[in-house]
Amino acid sequence: MAPKTPQTLRLIAFGIGGLAALAAAVELTRTILPTDTGRMVRDDALRSTLAHCRDLTPEDYATDTECRAAWEAARQRFFDLAPEPAGTE
């Protein structure tokens, strides 16, 4: 009584497929916890300045040096850039 090769291969294929489906289900149910990114500071002076500057018109923004400096600081903080030396604009 020799084992039937196509039937055995089909059984092995279904077993491997079942294991793959089980592994995918386990992977999808895992929750990824965020790493500690530090505390968010709600009373950030830069944040409040940017909130004010967000509503400016382009004409007002062109003359407002405080808003321009705040947006530059936000870009540097976002891209993690070192501040540029003074007078290199």
Secondary structure by P-SEA (a helix, b strand, c coil): ccccaaaaaaaaaaaaaaaaaaaaaaaaabbbbbccccccccccaaaaaaaaaccccaaaaaacaaaaaaaaaaaaaaacccccccccc
